[in-house]
Amino acid sequence: MKHLKLLAAGAVIATFGGIAAADATTLEQVTSRGQLVCGVNGPAGLTGFGVPDDQGNWTGLDVDMCRAVAAAVLGDATKVKFVPLGSKERFTALQSGEIDMLARNSTWTLSRDTDLGLDFVAVNYYDGQGFMVRKDLGVASAKELGGATVCVQTGTTTEKNLADYFRTNSLELKSVVFETADQARQAYDEGRCDAYTTDASGLAAERTQLKDPGNNVILPEIISKEPLGPAVRHGDNQWGDIVRWSFNAMIIGEEFGITQANVDENKSSDNPEIRRLLGVEDEMGKMLGISNEWAYNILKQVGNYGESFERNVGLKTPLGLARGLNELWSKGGLQYAAPVR
């Protein structure tokens, strides 16, 4: 089925709280509703990125992105309604106005940026596709997977990357396709496939759910670029700016060593950019159409990017992911934010 396209910039089909989206910007809808509606990984979530506990409390790197926007716009990071979405419905949910933004480990590609009428406004995780196999398979490289059966989720960039990689390397591909990541993981865990492929971060997350995680190894090859990040509807530039700068605030906070614990004392800093960031001088929030304490609220209630990374997916979590490409630019990584001035 062909994806829906927006008919006009910022136009949305749905209606929220009696306010037709065609007559109100996303910012106006969110402030009127008093709640951000954020699309996240579903239906069961993805460990480290977006997953609910037994009480329905959501945590994860993408979840923190949603909470940062709520803190910036509403002054309260808890004012978020999380909508779990599968790979097939995630983009149409954003297009139709069912959600205000999407933060669900989704890859920024040309077709999604143009044909689907979406704007990817940041990359909160630089990733790449990999393969996981059981140790007893005796495979040390993805190039040894010719003729192997590979579990993969349909409706994703993963499926196309898999076919491209096997064709490029003249390998026989026997893919076993599933509707959801849960189904693909379970099939792999039951031995119905020799290998399982998805983003490397997803493999680390899914491995924690296997019956015997230690008997499974992620192969060294990364076969694609997967810049993952939040998306908004094309045409609502103000809302896109707010989501983009909410993420930038977390990066800049880490650059300056501003944490949840010390953000208050940093308000007395002599550094002009810190003072602008925290709303002590100038009116940066006003330029975005929100409170001048937008970034202060993010850093106080959610924390900087490094804090979010380490508590959700870092070395001391079950995923055990190193910062790698997601380290700050000043430390050899790719995370770089434009200045607040």
Secondary structure as UniProt FT lines:
FT   TURN            9..10
FT   STRAND          15..16
FT   TURN            17..18
FT   STRAND          19..20
FT   HELIX           21..23
FT   HELIX           26..33
FT   STRAND          36..41
FT   TURN            47..49
FT   STRAND          50..52
FT   TURN            54..55
FT   STRAND          58..59
FT   HELIX           61..74
FT   TURN            77..78
FT   STRAND          80..85
FT   TURN            87..89
FT   HELIX           90..95
FT   TURN            96..97
FT   STRAND          101..102
FT   HELIX           110..114
FT   TURN            115..116
FT   STRAND          118..120
FT   STRAND          125..127
FT   STRAND          129..134
FT   HELIX           135..137
FT   HELIX           142..144
FT   TURN            146..147
FT   STRAND          149..153
FT   HELIX           157..168
FT   TURN            169..170
FT   STRAND          174..178
FT   HELIX           181..189
FT   TURN            190..191
FT   STRAND          195..199
FT   HELIX           200..207
FT   TURN            208..209
FT   HELIX           213..215
FT   STRAND          216..218
FT   STRAND          226..228
FT   STRAND          231..233
FT   TURN            234..235
FT   HELIX           237..255
FT   TURN            256..257
FT   TURN            260..262
FT   HELIX           263..266
FT   TURN            267..268
FT   HELIX           272..277
FT   TURN            278..279
FT   HELIX           284..288
FT   TURN            292..293
FT   HELIX           294..301
FT   HELIX           305..312
FT   TURN            315..316
FT   HELIX           324..326
FT   HELIX           329..331
//
